[in-house]
């Protein structure tokens, strides 16, 4: 029989996954919708299905989240609940504003903030946080920008002499494949974060003897992510798909395929990355091949500000929630 607080953790973790799904739907479909390769409904349904299957791919990221921040033996369910609430509140706030902030940063910041409020800095796995979490989160957008720039330049070399209409015809089809790849990669990384949190709660409560992700947890998180994705996130889709740079199918293909390669690689290595950051950086990388001024840098700067604020803001909210729970 599950303890009431464990049930609360599971519900909040699945709610976070659901919110992550509609908050980050833009990651998978914004470019294909903005280029009109796919209708919004078809794009969302495709993203939901492939997010689900991507979430079943492996559990390496779940292990990193569940054990990389702090040893599960040093935390309790109140700490996890506060961390999840901090992440959920910040995600909803940025969704309302239409800012593509990182759900990954929000979750990690929320857990760190609640752990510090409850146990202090001493129990944090500082080495694991830096090496397994913060370095991949920081470097992955840079890698996404560089790869997208290189991929776009290579594509331009291949199709340089083709008529624009013919190029758009071919890449309209190819972008459907790249959007599918992007949706699968999103599920392979983001859904696992809630898996790691739920598994940490199960271990902390003595329900499982060692850290391993039970299959029902995998299925539940995959379904929550897919359901959230099916709801869409139109405010953020508009920001990512149209306000950073005007995209054609050729640009959408380069963006999505480049971002998906980075995210899939990170998932296989067990590195949690921000799919939002990687895709936004890839769009900027593709745009930079046109000319620097092609990118609407004022919008990009606002997105970067949201990136920088997310982890500390989520940590602060989570710490406040933990102190409130303790008083109650």
C-alpha positions as CSV (number, residue, x, y, z in Angstrom):
1,X,0.0,0.0,0.0
2,X,1.4,3.4,-1.0
3,X,1.8,6.1,1.6
4,X,-0.4,9.2,1.0
5,X,2.7,11.4,0.5
6,X,4.0,9.0,-2.1
7,X,0.7,9.2,-4.0
8,X,0.9,13.0,-3.9
9,X,4.5,12.8,-5.3
10,X,3.3,10.5,-8.1
11,X,0.3,12.8,-9.0
12,X,2.5,15.9,-9.0
13,X,5.2,14.2,-11.1
14,X,2.6,13.1,-13.7
15,X,1.1,16.6,-13.6
16,X,4.6,18.0,-14.2
17,X,5.0,15.6,-17.1
18,X,1.6,16.6,-18.5
19,X,2.4,20.3,-18.2
20,X,5.9,19.6,-19.7
21,X,4.1,18.0,-22.7
22,X,1.9,21.0,-23.6
23,X,4.6,23.5,-22.5
24,X,7.1,21.9,-24.7
25,X,4.9,20.8,-27.6
26,X,6.5,23.7,-29.5
27,X,9.8,21.8,-29.4
28,X,8.5,19.1,-31.6
29,X,6.1,20.9,-33.9
30,X,6.6,24.7,-34.0
31,X,8.8,24.7,-37.1
32,X,6.7,22.2,-39.1
33,X,3.5,24.2,-38.3
34,X,5.1,27.6,-39.0
35,X,6.3,26.4,-42.4
36,X,2.8,24.9,-43.1
37,X,4.2,21.5,-43.8
38,X,1.8,20.0,-41.3
39,X,-1.5,21.2,-40.0
40,X,-1.6,22.0,-36.2
41,X,-3.8,19.0,-35.4
42,X,-1.8,16.5,-37.4
43,X,1.4,17.8,-36.0
44,X,0.2,17.6,-32.4
45,X,-1.1,14.1,-32.8
46,X,2.1,12.9,-34.4
47,X,4.1,14.6,-31.7
48,X,2.0,13.0,-28.9
49,X,2.4,9.5,-30.4
50,X,6.2,9.8,-30.9
51,X,6.7,11.5,-27.5
52,X,5.1,8.3,-26.0
53,X,7.4,5.9,-27.9
54,X,10.4,8.1,-27.2
55,X,9.7,7.9,-23.5
56,X,10.0,4.1,-23.7
57,X,13.4,4.2,-25.3
58,X,15.6,4.0,-22.2
59,X,15.8,5.2,-18.6
60,X,19.4,6.6,-18.4
61,X,18.2,10.2,-17.9
62,X,15.8,9.0,-15.1
63,X,18.8,7.5,-13.3
64,X,20.7,10.8,-13.6
65,X,17.8,12.9,-12.3
66,X,16.9,10.4,-9.5
67,X,20.4,10.1,-8.1
68,X,22.5,12.9,-9.6
69,X,21.1,15.8,-7.6
70,X,21.1,14.2,-4.2
71,X,21.2,10.7,-2.7
72,X,17.5,9.6,-2.4
73,X,18.2,8.4,1.2
74,X,18.8,12.1,2.2
75,X,15.5,13.4,1.0
76,X,11.9,12.9,2.0
77,X,8.6,13.2,0.1
78,X,7.9,16.7,1.5
79,X,11.1,17.8,-0.2
80,X,10.2,16.2,-3.5
81,X,6.7,17.7,-3.4
82,X,8.1,21.2,-2.8
83,X,10.5,20.7,-5.7
84,X,7.8,19.6,-8.1
85,X,5.5,22.4,-7.1
86,X,8.2,25.0,-7.6
87,X,8.8,23.6,-11.2
88,X,5.1,23.4,-12.0
89,X,4.4,27.0,-10.8
90,X,7.3,28.4,-12.9
91,X,6.3,26.3,-15.9
92,X,2.7,27.6,-15.8
93,X,4.0,31.2,-15.3
94,X,6.3,31.1,-18.3
95,X,3.6,29.3,-20.4
96,X,1.2,32.1,-19.6
97,X,3.7,34.7,-20.8
98,X,4.5,32.6,-23.9
99,X,8.2,32.2,-23.0
100,X,9.9,28.9,-24.1
101,X,11.7,28.4,-20.8
102,X,13.2,25.0,-19.8
103,X,11.1,22.5,-18.0
104,X,14.3,20.6,-17.2
105,X,15.8,23.7,-15.6
106,X,12.6,24.3,-13.7
107,X,12.5,20.7,-12.3
108,X,16.2,20.6,-11.4
109,X,16.1,24.1,-9.9
110,X,12.9,23.2,-7.9
111,X,14.5,20.0,-6.5
112,X,17.8,21.8,-5.6
113,X,15.8,24.7,-3.9
114,X,13.7,22.3,-1.8
115,X,16.7,20.2,-0.8
116,X,18.7,23.3,0.3
117,X,15.7,24.5,2.3
118,X,15.2,21.2,4.0
119,X,18.8,19.8,4.5
120,X,21.2,22.6,3.5
121,X,23.9,22.5,0.9
122,X,25.8,19.6,2.4
123,X,23.6,16.9,1.0
124,X,23.8,18.1,-2.6
125,X,25.8,15.9,-5.0
126,X,27.8,18.9,-6.2
127,X,30.0,16.9,-8.5
128,X,27.1,15.1,-10.1
129,X,25.1,18.3,-10.5
130,X,28.0,20.0,-12.3
131,X,29.2,17.1,-14.4
132,X,26.0,15.2,-15.2
133,X,23.4,18.0,-15.2
134,X,24.6,21.6,-15.4
135,X,27.4,21.1,-18.0
136,X,25.1,19.2,-20.4
137,X,22.3,21.8,-19.9
138,X,24.7,24.7,-20.6
139,X,26.7,23.2,-23.5
140,X,23.9,21.5,-25.4
141,X,22.4,24.7,-26.8
142,X,25.9,25.7,-28.0
143,X,26.3,22.3,-29.7
144,X,22.8,22.6,-31.2
145,X,23.6,26.1,-32.6
146,X,26.9,24.9,-34.2
147,X,25.5,21.6,-35.6
148,X,22.5,23.4,-37.1
149,X,24.7,26.0,-38.7
150,X,27.0,23.3,-40.2
151,X,24.0,21.2,-41.4
152,X,22.3,24.2,-43.0
153,X,25.5,25.2,-44.8
154,X,26.0,21.7,-46.0
155,X,22.4,21.5,-47.3
156,X,22.8,24.8,-49.1
157,X,25.9,23.5,-50.9
158,X,23.8,20.5,-52.0
159,X,20.8,22.4,-53.3
160,X,22.5,25.7,-54.3
161,X,21.6,25.3,-58.0
162,X,18.0,24.0,-57.5
163,X,14.9,26.1,-58.0
164,X,13.4,27.3,-54.7
165,X,10.0,25.7,-55.6
166,X,11.7,22.3,-56.1
167,X,13.7,22.7,-52.9
168,X,10.6,23.5,-50.9
169,X,8.8,20.5,-52.4
170,X,11.5,18.0,-51.4
171,X,12.0,19.5,-47.9
172,X,8.3,19.7,-47.2
173,X,8.4,15.9,-47.1
174,X,11.7,15.6,-45.4
175,X,10.5,18.0,-42.7
176,X,7.8,15.6,-41.7
177,X,10.5,13.1,-41.0
178,X,12.6,15.5,-39.0
179,X,9.5,16.7,-37.0
180,X,8.9,13.0,-36.1
181,X,12.5,12.6,-35.1
182,X,12.3,15.7,-33.0
183,X,9.1,14.5,-31.2
184,X,10.7,11.1,-30.5
185,X,13.9,12.7,-29.1
186,X,11.8,15.0,-26.9
187,X,10.1,12.0,-25.3
188,X,13.3,10.2,-24.9
189,X,14.7,12.9,-22.7
190,X,12.0,14.9,-21.0
191,X,9.6,12.2,-19.9
192,X,12.4,10.5,-18.1
193,X,12.8,13.4,-15.6
194,X,9.5,12.6,-13.9
195,X,10.4,8.9,-14.0
196,X,13.5,9.7,-12.0
197,X,11.6,11.8,-9.4
198,X,8.9,9.1,-8.8
199,X,11.6,6.4,-8.5
200,X,13.5,8.5,-6.0
201,X,10.3,8.9,-3.9
202,X,9.7,5.1,-4.1
203,X,13.2,4.4,-3.0
204,X,13.2,7.0,-0.2
205,X,10.0,5.4,1.1
206,X,11.4,1.9,1.1
207,X,8.9,0.7,-1.5
208,X,11.7,-0.5,-3.9
209,X,15.1,-1.8,-2.6
210,X,17.4,-0.1,-5.0
211,X,17.2,2.6,-7.8
212,X,15.5,1.1,-10.8
213,X,12.6,2.5,-12.8
214,X,9.6,0.2,-12.5
215,X,7.8,-0.4,-15.8
216,X,4.4,1.0,-14.7
217,X,6.3,4.3,-13.9
218,X,7.7,4.3,-17.4
219,X,4.2,3.8,-18.9
220,X,2.5,6.3,-16.7
221,X,5.1,9.1,-17.4
222,X,5.0,8.3,-21.2
223,X,1.2,8.6,-21.2
224,X,1.2,11.8,-19.2
225,X,3.7,13.4,-21.6
226,X,1.8,12.3,-24.6
227,X,-1.5,13.5,-23.2
228,X,0.0,16.9,-22.4
229,X,1.5,17.1,-25.9
230,X,-1.9,16.4,-27.4
231,X,-3.2,19.6,-25.7
232,X,-0.8,21.8,-27.5
233,X,1.0,25.0,-26.3
234,X,0.0,27.6,-28.8
235,X,1.6,30.6,-27.1
236,X,5.0,29.1,-27.1
237,X,4.6,27.6,-30.6
238,X,4.1,31.1,-31.9
239,X,7.3,32.4,-30.2
240,X,9.5,29.5,-31.3
241,X,8.0,28.9,-34.7
242,X,7.6,32.5,-36.0
243,X,9.1,35.2,-33.9
244,X,12.8,34.1,-33.8
245,X,13.1,33.8,-37.6
246,X,10.9,33.3,-40.7
247,X,11.3,29.6,-41.6
248,X,10.9,27.7,-44.9
249,X,10.8,23.9,-45.0
250,X,14.5,23.6,-45.7
251,X,15.2,25.6,-42.5
252,X,12.7,23.6,-40.5
253,X,14.4,20.3,-41.6
254,X,17.8,21.5,-40.7
255,X,16.6,22.8,-37.3
256,X,14.7,19.8,-36.2
257,X,17.2,17.2,-37.4
258,X,20.1,19.0,-35.8
259,X,18.3,19.5,-32.5
260,X,17.0,15.9,-32.4
261,X,20.6,14.5,-33.0
262,X,21.8,16.5,-29.9
263,X,18.9,15.4,-27.7
264,X,19.0,11.7,-28.7
265,X,22.8,11.7,-28.1
266,X,22.3,13.2,-24.7
267,X,19.5,10.7,-23.8
268,X,21.7,7.7,-24.7
269,X,24.4,9.1,-22.5
270,X,22.0,9.8,-19.6
271,X,22.4,13.5,-19.8
272,X,19.3,15.7,-19.1
273,X,19.2,18.6,-21.6
274,X,16.7,21.3,-22.3
275,X,14.9,20.4,-25.5
276,X,13.6,24.0,-25.5
277,X,17.1,25.4,-25.4
278,X,18.5,23.1,-28.0
279,X,15.7,23.7,-30.5
280,X,15.8,27.5,-30.0
281,X,19.6,27.5,-30.4
282,X,19.3,25.4,-33.5
283,X,16.8,27.9,-35.0
284,X,19.3,30.7,-34.3
285,X,22.1,28.6,-35.9
286,X,20.1,28.0,-39.0
287,X,19.0,31.7,-39.2
288,X,22.6,32.8,-38.9
289,X,23.5,31.1,-42.2
290,X,21.2,33.6,-44.0
291,X,22.7,36.7,-42.3
292,X,23.1,37.7,-38.7
293,X,20.3,40.2,-39.0
294,X,17.8,37.5,-40.1
295,X,17.5,36.4,-36.5
296,X,15.3,38.6,-34.4
297,X,17.8,38.9,-31.6
298,X,15.5,40.9,-29.3
299,X,13.2,37.9,-29.1
300,X,16.3,35.6,-28.7
301,X,17.6,37.8,-25.9
302,X,14.2,37.5,-24.1
303,X,14.3,33.8,-24.4
304,X,17.8,33.7,-23.0
305,X,16.7,35.8,-20.1
306,X,14.0,33.2,-19.4
307,X,16.6,30.4,-19.6
308,X,18.8,32.2,-17.0
309,X,16.0,32.9,-14.6
310,X,14.3,29.5,-14.7
311,X,16.5,27.5,-12.4
312,X,17.0,30.1,-9.6
313,X,13.4,31.2,-9.8
314,X,12.1,27.6,-9.5
315,X,14.6,27.0,-6.7
316,X,13.3,30.0,-4.8
317,X,9.6,29.1,-5.3
318,X,10.3,25.5,-4.2
319,X,12.1,26.7,-1.1
320,X,9.2,28.9,-0.2
321,X,6.7,26.0,-0.8
322,X,8.8,23.7,1.4
323,X,8.8,26.2,4.3
324,X,5.0,26.6,3.8
325,X,4.5,22.8,4.0
326,X,6.6,22.6,7.1
327,X,4.5,25.3,8.8
328,X,1.3,23.4,7.9
